[in-house]
Amino acid sequence: MKTSILLFGCILVGSVMAQEKARLPLPDSGNVTLTLDEYNKLVELGAKPPKKIDAPPLPYAIKHADLKLRVENDVVLGTVQLDGEVFRKGISKVPLAAGITVFDAHQAGKPVPLQQENGTQTALLPGASEFSVAFDAGLPLRIEAGRASFALPVPSAGTVQLALLIPGEHTFANISPGLITSRKSENGHTVIEATLVPGQPANIWWATREAVAPTAPREVRFLSDMKTLISVSEADIRVAALADITVVQGEPLQFQLELPPGYEVTGVTGASLDSTDIQSGTLTLKVNGATQRSHEFLISLEKSISGAKIDAPFLAFRGAQRETGEVLIEGAGTMEITATEGGNLKRMDVKETNPYLRSLAHFPPQAAFRYHKQPNETSTLALEWVRFPDSSVLAAVAENAVVTTLVTSEGRSLTEVKLTLKNQAQPFLKVALPAGASILSADVAGERVKPVQGTDGNRVPLLRPGFHPTGSYTVSFVFMHSGTPFAKKGGAELSLPNMDIPISLIQWEVFLPEQYKVKDFGGDVISANLVPPAFQEGEGMLSYNYEEGDRRGYVNLGAMLPGQLGGIITDPTGAAISNARVTVTHPETGFSMSTVTDQSGRWVVSNVPSGRSKVRADASGFKSMVRDIIYDAGTPSTYSFSLGVGAANETIEVSAEAVGVSINGRSSSDLTLLKNVPQAASANVMNLQRRVAGVLPVAIDVPRAGTSFSFVRPLVLNEETKVTFSYKSR
């Protein structure tokens, strides 16, 4: 019982406390109690100005325009659809097109209100929202003689596509500016699809057979100036004519040119040229600017030929009030053209011809003429030519090569090659270095250049930017070879690289350390002390000096080319024998060629095949001499010998030997076996030693004391030059 009373009392007390809490006082309506910090923040926010909402810079934008047009009679009809977006609220004015007739406009099947402002139809569209407005439009079509055209205003949209339906198949339409992306013809119509330049009006035209109402004929007067290049080749004759027309009166839509018989038109170009047509030997040039006062055309013709003479054609426009011009003649390849003029042609210097006409020529011009055609007067130009067989031309030749080699006690060698060149157009020298060698530096006319490493060998530049040689100049390069270290005694070999230009004479100085005694020189070189002054460098020619007793002389053998064999015939006193007959025969091929010596005793024959040959020399009052030789056509050689006094029926025959340069009756193969005389180092050695110390990008211990040995080798092309010797430590 007591427990129940206690529980009831607790419930009663809790109820009384809840009623007291509900009766707490509340704040007055409209008032809020805040802390001081919260109040200050509200005051600060209320003092700031409200942020303005940025308005779009443009009220609208047209993203894409799609034009679908068709040609009907003399008008162009179709629909234009514009897709875009309005950025501002309310009604915005969106221009549809200017210079085009708008019939009606609709969006999503509902009409769109239109308003015309300053000749432009404007659609009133609500925003902000995207829109897609389509409207029917029409344009006038202009029809002229053989041509239909219209001007199309292009909306300022992001992209503009055009689909145009033109009556007639294979119709060639032109759009400017714009790009035609598709053209197809079917069912008597041609459909053109193109991409247009937004905001730029496009001119569209095409050829048509529609005729216009005849108008009163207007007399057209114009002047013609024709600059003609005539190119004669082995199989055809080509004509390139620069036609310059000046309209004096009228508005010509075309010009007609009479084609010479047998010639085919290969090309016609011109800024104002619309189209061309050839009928009955007449070339018609249709232009797209009737009001234009001047026109320029480039006309190309071609005709096959089989003989060695032809009459040059003259091109002339019908109806020209005055005709003037120039004619330039050129021949393709090695030929000599004789031009015989007639009528009003006047010969002129080729340097005086028009520069634009000269720029068309690909070969050296051989004749030039000018003319001013007079009424009832005909110009004639007869061409006749002689063709010569083509021959190879050397792009570059080395008059001489001065080579200096320093050999160290470790067997390494440092070599400098100085070439005196005459270069027409060869940009690089191909150098095939011996195994283990590398190029360190190169110079062209005293200035440093960079060698190039190719897949098939090294390249040394023969020219450099801004350098245009007119005569001889020097190209040099330095290479290092690792070699084999010297022992107390043994043998050694030095090599010069293959170079792909002919070298008239190599002068090679080898500097060896003083602690080694060398002997038994060999290889394919000649000891220089045995031949001075037999061979001299000069003007790219090989020359020969002789000295016999009190007689001295100098004979220039000339530059020998591959396949040539020559030399000098002298008597026992060293005097040249003129009018001596030299016959070279090749038993294996049946080749035989004879020549006679000139006043200096020189003789040369060409196109000699490689292999075993016989050289026979006959002269009145002297014994005949026959030599068996083994000749290499790739290495031009000279072979000189003297004839003994005696009867002509006496013959001296010498056994076979490899042909080289013979001096005083000894061949080069004999001379190389003779002893080489040591000598003091030249200035070339000193200069190369100084370059090693401060210029070359390598560290090499070159000998400062030693002995020089000099060698020569004439007429070298793409051959490796070697010298061998044996040595022993002192």
C-alpha positions in Angstrom: 0.0 0.0 0.0 2.9 2.3 0.9 4.5 1.6 -2.4 1.5 2.6 -4.4 1.2 5.9 -2.5 4.9 6.7 -3.2 4.5 6.0 -7.0 1.5 8.2 -7.2 3.3 11.0 -5.4 6.2 10.9 -7.9 3.8 11.1 -10.9 2.1 14.1 -9.3 5.3 15.9 -8.7 6.5 15.4 -12.3 3.2 16.7 -13.7 3.5 19.8 -11.6 7.1 20.5 -12.8 6.1 20.1 -16.5 3.3 22.6 -16.1 5.7 25.1 -14.5 8.2 24.7 -17.4 5.5 25.4 -20.0 4.6 28.6 -18.3 8.2 30.2 -18.9 8.0 33.8 -20.5 8.5 34.0 -24.3 10.1 36.9 -26.3 7.8 39.5 -28.0 6.7 38.8 -31.6 9.3 40.2 -34.2 12.2 40.3 -31.9 15.2 37.9 -32.0 17.8 37.6 -29.3 21.4 37.4 -30.8 24.9 37.5 -29.4 27.0 40.5 -30.1 29.3 38.7 -32.6 26.4 37.4 -34.6 24.9 40.8 -34.7 28.1 42.4 -36.0 28.4 39.8 -38.7 24.9 40.6 -39.9 25.6 44.3 -40.0 28.8 43.7 -42.0 27.0 41.5 -44.6 24.2 44.1 -44.9 26.7 46.9 -45.7 28.1 45.0 -48.7 26.5 45.9 -52.2 24.6 43.1 -53.9 26.5 41.1 -56.5 25.5 41.9 -60.1 24.6 39.0 -62.4 26.8 39.1 -65.5 24.8 39.4 -68.7 25.8 37.4 -71.8 27.9 39.5 -74.3 25.7 38.5 -77.2 21.9 38.0 -77.0 22.1 35.0 -79.3 24.4 32.6 -81.2 23.8 30.6 -84.4 25.6 27.3 -84.2 24.8 25.7 -87.5 23.2 26.7 -90.8 21.9 24.1 -93.3 21.0 25.4 -96.8 19.1 23.2 -99.3 18.6 24.9 -102.6 17.4 23.9 -106.1 17.5 25.7 -109.4 14.1 26.1 -111.2 13.9 28.0 -114.4 15.5 31.4 -113.7 15.3 31.4 -109.9 16.9 29.5 -106.9 14.4 28.2 -104.3 14.9 26.2 -101.1 14.9 26.1 -97.3 17.4 27.4 -94.8 17.5 26.0 -91.2 19.3 27.8 -88.4 20.1 26.1 -85.2 21.2 28.3 -82.2 20.5 29.6 -78.7 19.1 32.8 -77.2 20.9 33.8 -74.0 18.7 36.6 -72.6 15.3 36.5 -71.2 12.5 38.2 -73.1 12.1 38.7 -76.8 15.4 38.8 -78.8 15.8 39.8 -82.5 17.7 37.1 -84.5 18.6 38.2 -88.1 17.9 35.4 -90.6 19.4 36.6 -93.9 20.2 39.8 -95.8 19.9 40.0 -99.6 17.6 37.0 -99.8 13.8 36.8 -100.1 12.2 35.0 -97.0 8.7 33.6 -97.6 7.9 32.4 -94.1 9.5 31.0 -91.0 8.5 28.4 -88.5 9.8 26.6 -85.4 8.5 23.2 -84.3 5.7 23.6 -86.8 4.6 26.9 -85.4 5.0 30.3 -87.3 7.7 32.6 -86.1 7.0 36.4 -86.2 9.3 38.2 -88.6 10.3 41.9 -88.7 12.3 43.7 -91.4 15.1 46.0 -90.3 17.4 47.7 -92.8 16.7 45.1 -95.5 17.3 42.2 -93.2 14.5 39.7 -92.1 14.6 39.4 -88.3 12.9 36.6 -86.3 11.5 37.5 -82.8 12.4 34.6 -80.5 11.8 34.2 -76.8 14.7 33.3 -74.5 16.6 32.0 -72.8 16.5 28.8 -74.8 17.7 26.9 -77.8 16.0 27.4 -81.2 15.8 25.8 -84.6 14.2 28.1 -87.1 13.5 27.0 -90.7 12.4 29.4 -93.5 11.7 29.2 -97.2 13.8 31.5 -99.4 14.4 32.5 -103.0 17.2 34.1 -105.0 17.4 35.4 -108.6 19.4 33.4 -111.1 21.6 35.2 -113.7 21.9 33.5 -117.0 24.5 34.6 -119.6 25.8 33.0 -122.8 26.9 29.5 -121.7 26.9 30.4 -118.0 24.5 30.6 -115.0 25.4 32.1 -111.7 23.9 33.6 -108.5 25.2 35.3 -105.3 24.4 33.5 -102.1 24.3 35.4 -98.7 25.9 33.1 -96.1 24.6 33.3 -92.5 27.1 34.1 -89.7 27.0 30.6 -88.1 29.5 28.3 -86.6 29.3 26.0 -89.6 27.4 26.3 -92.9 26.5 23.4 -95.2 25.0 23.7 -98.7 23.2 21.2 -100.8 22.5 22.5 -104.4 20.4 20.7 -107.0 21.3 21.9 -110.6 19.5 20.6 -113.8 21.7 18.7 -116.1 24.2 15.8 -115.6 28.0 16.2 -115.4 27.6 19.9 -114.5 30.8 21.3 -113.2 29.9 24.0 -110.6 32.3 26.5 -109.0 31.9 28.0 -105.5 34.1 30.9 -104.3 34.7 31.1 -101.4 33.9 27.5 -100.3 34.9 23.9 -100.6 32.9 21.4 -102.6 32.8 18.1 -100.7 30.6 16.0 -103.0 29.4 16.0 -106.6 27.1 13.4 -108.2 24.8 13.3 -111.2 21.7 11.2 -111.6 18.2 11.4 -113.2 19.1 14.4 -115.3 20.3 16.5 -112.3 23.6 17.2 -110.5 23.8 17.5 -106.7 26.5 19.6 -105.2 27.4 19.5 -101.5 29.7 22.1 -100.1 31.0 23.8 -97.0 30.8 27.6 -97.0 32.7 30.3 -95.2 30.4 31.8 -92.5 29.4 35.4 -93.0 31.1 35.7 -96.4 28.8 35.8 -99.5 29.5 33.0 -102.0 29.5 33.3 -105.8 28.2 30.1 -107.4 28.4 29.5 -111.2 28.3 26.7 -113.8 28.3 26.2 -117.5 24.9 26.0 -119.2 23.4 25.7 -122.6 20.8 28.3 -121.9 20.7 31.2 -124.4 20.1 34.8 -123.6 18.2 37.3 -125.6 20.4 38.7 -128.4 21.9 42.1 -127.7 23.3 44.6 -130.1 26.8 43.5 -131.0 29.6 45.7 -129.6 33.0 45.9 -131.3 35.8 44.4 -129.3 39.3 45.8 -129.8 42.4 44.4 -128.0 46.2 44.2 -128.2 48.2 41.0 -127.9 51.7 40.4 -126.8 53.0 36.8 -127.0 56.3 35.6 -125.4 57.1 32.1 -126.7 59.6 29.5 -125.6 60.4 26.8 -128.1 62.1 23.7 -126.6 63.6 21.1 -129.0 64.3 17.7 -127.6 65.2 14.3 -129.1 61.6 13.1 -129.6 59.3 16.2 -129.5 59.1 20.0 -129.7 57.4 21.9 -126.9 55.9 25.4 -127.0 55.2 27.5 -123.9 53.5 30.8 -124.6 52.9 33.7 -122.2 50.0 35.6 -123.7 49.3 39.2 -122.4 46.0 40.7 -123.7 45.0 44.3 -123.2 41.3 45.2 -123.9 40.9 48.6 -125.4 37.2 48.6 -126.2 34.2 46.3 -125.5 33.6 43.5 -123.0 34.9 40.3 -124.6 33.7 37.0 -123.0 36.2 34.8 -124.9 39.3 34.9 -127.1 40.1 32.5 -129.9 43.6 31.2 -130.8 44.5 29.3 -134.0 46.4 26.1 -133.2 49.3 25.1 -135.5 48.7 21.8 -137.3 49.9 18.7 -135.5 50.3 20.3 -132.1 48.4 19.1 -129.0 47.4 21.4 -126.2 48.9 20.2 -122.9 47.8 23.0 -120.6 46.1 26.4 -120.4 46.0 28.5 -117.2 45.1 32.0 -116.3 43.7 34.0 -113.4 40.6 35.1 -115.4 40.2 31.9 -117.3 36.8 30.2 -116.9 36.9 27.3 -119.3 38.5 26.2 -122.6 37.1 24.6 -125.8 38.9 23.1 -128.8 37.0 22.7 -132.1 38.3 22.6 -135.7 41.9 23.6 -134.8 40.7 26.6 -132.7 41.3 27.0 -129.0 38.6 29.1 -127.3 39.5 30.8 -124.0 36.4 31.8 -122.0 36.9 34.4 -119.3 34.8 35.1 -116.2 35.3 38.9 -116.1 33.9 40.6 -119.2 34.7 44.0 -117.8 38.3 43.2 -117.0 40.8 45.2 -119.0 43.8 42.8 -119.0 44.1 39.0 -119.2 47.2 36.8 -118.9 47.3 33.1 -120.1 50.0 30.4 -120.1 49.5 28.1 -123.0 51.5 24.8 -123.5 51.7 22.8 -126.8 53.6 19.7 -127.8 54.3 17.8 -131.0 56.3 14.6 -131.7 59.2 14.9 -134.2 61.5 12.5 -135.9 63.8 14.5 -138.1 66.4 17.2 -137.5 64.5 20.2 -138.9 61.2 21.9 -138.4 59.4 25.3 -138.8 58.7 27.0 -135.5 55.0 27.7 -134.8 53.7 31.2 -134.1 50.5 31.6 -131.9 48.2 34.5 -132.7 44.7 35.6 -131.4 42.0 36.2 -133.9 40.9 39.8 -134.1 43.9 41.4 -132.4 44.5 45.0 -133.5 48.2 44.7 -132.7 50.5 41.7 -132.3 53.9 41.9 -130.7 56.1 39.2 -129.1 59.4 37.5 -128.4 60.6 34.0 -129.3 63.3 32.1 -127.3 64.9 28.9 -128.6 66.5 26.2 -126.4 67.7 22.7 -127.0 67.5 19.8 -124.5 70.8 18.0 -124.1 73.9 18.5 -126.2 72.7 19.9 -129.5 73.5 22.9 -131.7 70.4 24.6 -133.2 70.6 26.8 -136.3 67.6 29.3 -136.6 66.9 31.0 -139.9 64.4 33.9 -139.5 62.1 35.4 -142.1 59.4 38.1 -142.4 59.3 40.6 -139.6 61.5 38.7 -137.1 64.5 40.5 -135.7 67.3 38.7 -134.0 68.1 39.8 -130.4 70.5 39.0 -127.6 69.1 36.2 -125.4 70.0 38.4 -122.3 67.5 41.0 -123.5 64.5 38.7 -123.5 61.8 39.1 -121.0 62.8 37.7 -117.5 59.6 35.8 -117.2 60.2 34.1 -120.5 63.8 33.2 -119.5 62.5 31.7 -116.3 60.6 29.1 -118.3 63.8 27.8 -119.9 65.5 24.6 -118.5 68.5 24.6 -120.8 70.9 27.4 -122.1 69.0 29.5 -124.8 70.6 29.4 -128.2 68.7 32.1 -130.1 66.1 34.9 -129.5 63.9 37.0 -131.7 61.4 39.8 -131.4 58.6 40.8 -133.8 55.8 43.3 -134.5 53.4 41.7 -136.9 52.3 43.9 -139.8 49.2 43.4 -142.0 49.7 40.9 -144.8 53.1 39.8 -143.5 54.0 36.4 -142.2 56.8 35.5 -139.7 58.8 32.4 -140.4 61.5 30.7 -138.3 63.2 27.5 -139.7 65.0 25.4 -137.1 67.7 22.8 -137.9 69.9 21.1 -135.3 72.8 18.7 -134.9 72.8 16.4 -131.8 76.0 15.4 -130.2 76.5 12.3 -128.0 76.2 13.0 -124.3 79.3 12.7 -122.2 79.8 12.7 -118.5 80.9 16.0 -116.8 83.0 16.1 -113.7 81.3 18.0 -110.9 84.6 18.5 -109.0 88.2 17.7 -109.6 91.2 18.0 -107.3 94.2 19.7 -108.9 96.5 18.2 -106.3 96.4 16.7 -102.8 99.1 17.6 -100.2 99.1 14.9 -97.5 101.0 15.0 -94.2 101.2 12.0 -91.9 102.7 12.0 -88.3 103.4 8.5 -86.9 103.8 8.0 -83.2 105.9 5.3 -81.4 102.6 3.7 -80.4 101.8 3.1 -84.0 99.0 5.6 -84.2 99.0 8.0 -87.2 97.6 11.5 -87.6 97.0 12.5 -91.3 96.0 15.9 -92.8 94.7 15.9 -96.4 94.7 19.3 -98.2 92.9 19.3 -101.6 93.0 22.1 -104.1 89.6 21.9 -105.8 87.8 23.2 -108.8 84.1 22.5 -107.9 81.1 23.1 -110.0 78.3 21.7 -107.9 79.4 18.7 -105.7 78.4 19.4 -102.1 80.2 16.6 -100.4 83.4 14.4 -100.7 82.8 10.8 -100.0 85.7 9.5 -97.9 86.1 5.7 -97.3 88.5 5.6 -94.3 90.7 2.6 -93.4 89.4 0.4 -90.6 90.0 1.9 -87.2 90.2 5.5 -88.5 88.0 8.5 -87.8 87.8 12.2 -89.0 88.7 14.8 -86.4 88.1 18.1 -88.2 87.5 19.6 -91.6 87.8 23.1 -93.2 86.4 24.7 -96.4 88.4 27.7 -97.6 89.8 28.3 -94.2 86.6 28.0 -92.2 85.6 25.1 -90.0 82.9 22.7 -91.2 81.3 19.6 -89.7 81.9 16.2 -91.3 78.9 14.0 -91.7 78.7 10.2 -90.9 76.5 8.4 -93.5 75.4 4.8 -93.8 77.9 4.1 -96.6 80.8 6.2 -95.2 82.0 9.6 -94.1 81.2 12.9 -95.9 83.4 15.9 -95.9 81.6 19.1 -97.0 83.1 20.7 -100.1 80.9 23.8 -99.8 79.5 25.9 -97.0 76.6 28.4 -96.6 77.4 31.7 -98.2 80.5 30.4 -100.0 80.3 30.5 -103.8 83.7 29.6 -105.3 84.6 31.0 -108.7 88.1 29.4 -108.9 90.3 27.0 -107.1 90.0 26.8 -103.3 91.3 24.5 -100.5 89.4 21.8 -98.6 91.2 20.0 -95.8 90.4 17.3 -93.2 92.4 15.5 -90.5 91.8 11.9 -89.6 93.5 9.6 -87.0 94.2 5.9 -87.3 94.7 3.7 -84.3 97.3 1.5 -86.0 99.4 -1.2 -84.4 102.1 -0.4 -81.7 105.6 -0.6 -83.0 107.8 -3.5 -81.8 111.6 -3.6 -81.9 111.4 -4.5 -85.5 108.8 -5.4 -88.1 106.8 -4.1 -90.9 104.1 -1.3 -91.0 101.6 0.0 -93.5 100.0 3.4 -93.9 96.8 4.1 -96.0 95.0 7.1 -97.5 91.3 6.8 -97.9 89.3 6.4 -101.1 87.9 9.7 -102.3 85.2 10.0 -105.0 86.7 12.8 -107.0 89.7 12.5 -109.4 93.0 13.8 -108.0 95.7 14.8 -110.5 98.6 14.3 -108.1 99.0 13.2 -104.5 102.1 14.5 -102.7 102.5 12.6 -99.4 105.0 13.3 -96.6 105.4 10.7 -93.9 107.1 11.8 -90.6 108.5 8.9 -88.6 110.0 9.0 -85.1 113.8 9.2 -84.9 114.2 6.1 -82.8 113.2 3.9 -85.7 115.3 3.1 -88.8 113.1 2.4 -91.8 113.8 0.9 -95.2 112.3 -1.2 -98.0 109.5 1.2 -98.9 106.8 -0.2 -101.2 103.2 0.2 -102.1 101.5 2.0 -105.0 103.4 5.3 -104.6 106.6 6.8 -106.2 109.5 8.0 -104.1 109.5 11.8 -104.6 113.3 12.1 -104.8 113.3 10.0 -107.9 111.0 12.2 -110.0 111.7 15.8 -109.3 110.8 17.9 -111.1 109.1 15.3 -113.4 105.6 15.9 -112.1 104.2 19.3 -111.3 100.8 20.5 -110.2 99.1 23.2 -112.2 95.6 24.0 -113.5 94.4 20.5 -112.9 96.8 19.0 -115.5 99.5 16.4 -115.4 102.8 17.8 -116.7 106.1 16.2 -117.6 109.6 17.8 -117.5 112.5 16.2 -119.2 116.2 16.9 -118.8 118.7 15.1 -121.1 122.2 16.5 -121.2 121.9 20.1 -122.3 118.3 19.8 -123.4 115.5 20.7 -121.0 111.8 20.9 -121.8 108.3 21.0 -120.3 105.3 19.2 -121.8 101.7 19.4 -120.5 100.0 16.0 -120.9 96.5 17.3 -120.1 93.9 16.0 -117.7 93.3 12.3 -118.4 89.8 10.9 -118.1 88.6 7.4 -117.5 89.2 5.2 -120.6 92.0 7.4 -121.9 95.5 6.3 -122.5 98.3 8.8 -123.6 101.9 9.8 -123.3 104.9 11.5 -125.0 107.1 10.1 -127.7 110.7 11.4 -127.7 114.0 10.6 -129.4 117.2 9.5 -127.5 118.1 13.1 -126.8 114.7 13.8 -125.2 113.4 15.9 -128.0 109.7 15.4 -128.9 108.9 13.5 -132.0 105.9 15.0 -133.9 103.7 13.1 -136.4 104.7 9.8 -134.9 101.9 7.2 -135.3 100.7 5.5 -132.1 98.4 2.5 -132.4 96.6 0.9 -129.5 95.0 -2.6 -130.1 93.0 -4.9 -127.8 93.2 -8.5 -129.1 90.3 -9.8 -126.9 87.7 -7.3 -128.2 89.2 -6.4 -131.5 89.5 -2.7 -130.5 92.1 -0.7 -132.5 92.7 3.0 -132.6 95.5 5.1 -134.1 96.6 8.7 -133.6 99.6 10.8 -134.3 101.7 13.0 -131.9 101.5 16.7 -132.0 104.4 19.2 -132.1 105.1 18.5 -128.4 105.1 14.7 -128.9 101.9 14.2 -127.1 99.3 11.5 -128.0 96.0 10.5 -126.4 93.4 7.8 -127.4 90.0 7.4 -125.7 87.5 4.7 -124.9 90.2 2.1 -124.4 88.8 -1.1 -122.8 90.4 -2.7 -119.8 92.6 -5.7 -120.3 95.8 -6.8 -122.1 96.6 -4.4 -124.9 99.5 -3.5 -127.3 100.9 0.0 -127.9 102.9 0.5 -131.1 104.8 3.7 -132.0 106.2 4.3 -135.5 108.1 7.3 -136.8 110.1 7.9 -139.9 113.8 7.4 -139.2 113.3 5.6 -135.9 113.0 2.1 -134.7 109.4 1.0 -134.0 108.5 0.0 -130.5 105.7 -2.3 -129.3 104.7 -2.6 -125.6 102.5 -5.2 -124.1 100.5 -3.5 -121.3 97.7 -4.5 -118.8 95.4 -1.5 -118.8 92.7 -0.5 -116.3 90.1 1.8 -117.9 89.0 3.1 -114.5 92.5 4.5 -113.9 93.6 6.9 -116.7 97.2 6.4 -117.4 100.1 8.0 -119.3 102.8 6.0 -121.0 105.8 7.7 -122.4 108.9 6.2 -124.1 111.7 7.2 -126.5 112.4 5.7 -129.9 115.9 4.8 -131.0 117.4 5.9 -134.3 117.2 3.2 -136.9 115.3 1.8 -139.8 111.5 1.7 -139.7 111.5 -2.1 -140.1 113.4 -2.6 -136.8 111.0 -3.2 -133.9 111.7 -3.4 -130.2 109.1 -5.3 -128.2 108.7 -5.0 -124.4 107.0 -7.6 -122.3 103.7 -7.0 -120.5 103.6 -4.8 -117.4 100.9 -2.9 -115.5 100.6 0.5 -117.1 101.7 3.5 -114.9 103.3 6.8 -115.5 106.7 6.1 -117.1 109.5 8.5 -116.6 112.8 8.3 -118.5 111.9 4.8 -119.6 111.1 3.5 -116.1 107.5 2.6 -115.1 106.0 3.6 -111.7 106.1 -0.1 -110.6 109.9 -0.1 -111.0 110.4 3.3 -109.3 108.6 2.3 -106.1 111.1 -0.4 -105.4 114.0 2.0 -105.4 115.4 3.5 -102.2 113.6 6.5 -100.6 116.0 9.2 -99.4 115.1 10.6 -96.0 114.8 14.4 -95.5 114.1 17.0 -92.9 110.5 17.7 -92.0 108.7 20.4 -94.0 106.5 23.3 -92.8 103.5 21.0 -93.2 104.7 18.8 -90.4 105.4 21.7 -88.1 101.9 23.1 -88.8 100.2 19.8 -88.1 102.2 19.5 -84.8 101.0 22.9 -83.7 97.4 22.0 -84.5 97.6 18.9 -82.4 98.7 21.0 -79.4 95.7 23.4 -79.4 93.1 22.9 -82.1 92.3 19.2 -82.6 89.8 17.7 -80.2 92.2 14.8 -79.3 95.3 14.2 -77.1 98.0 12.5 -79.1 101.7 12.3 -78.3 103.3 13.2 -81.7 107.0 12.9 -82.2 108.9 16.2 -82.1 112.1 14.7 -83.7 112.2 12.4 -86.6 112.6 12.0 -90.4 110.4 12.7 -93.3 109.9 10.6 -96.4 108.1 12.0 -99.5 106.0 10.1 -102.1 103.9 11.0 -105.1 101.1 9.3 -107.0 99.4 10.7 -110.1 95.9 10.3 -111.3 93.9 8.8 -108.4 90.1 8.2 -108.4 88.3 6.1 -105.8 91.5 4.2 -104.9 93.2 3.6 -101.7 96.8 4.7 -101.6 99.2 2.7 -99.5 102.9 2.8 -98.5 104.6 0.0 -96.7 108.0 -0.2 -95.0 110.0 -2.2 -92.6 111.5 -0.7 -89.4 114.0 -1.5 -86.7 114.6 0.3 -83.4 117.9 2.1 -83.3 
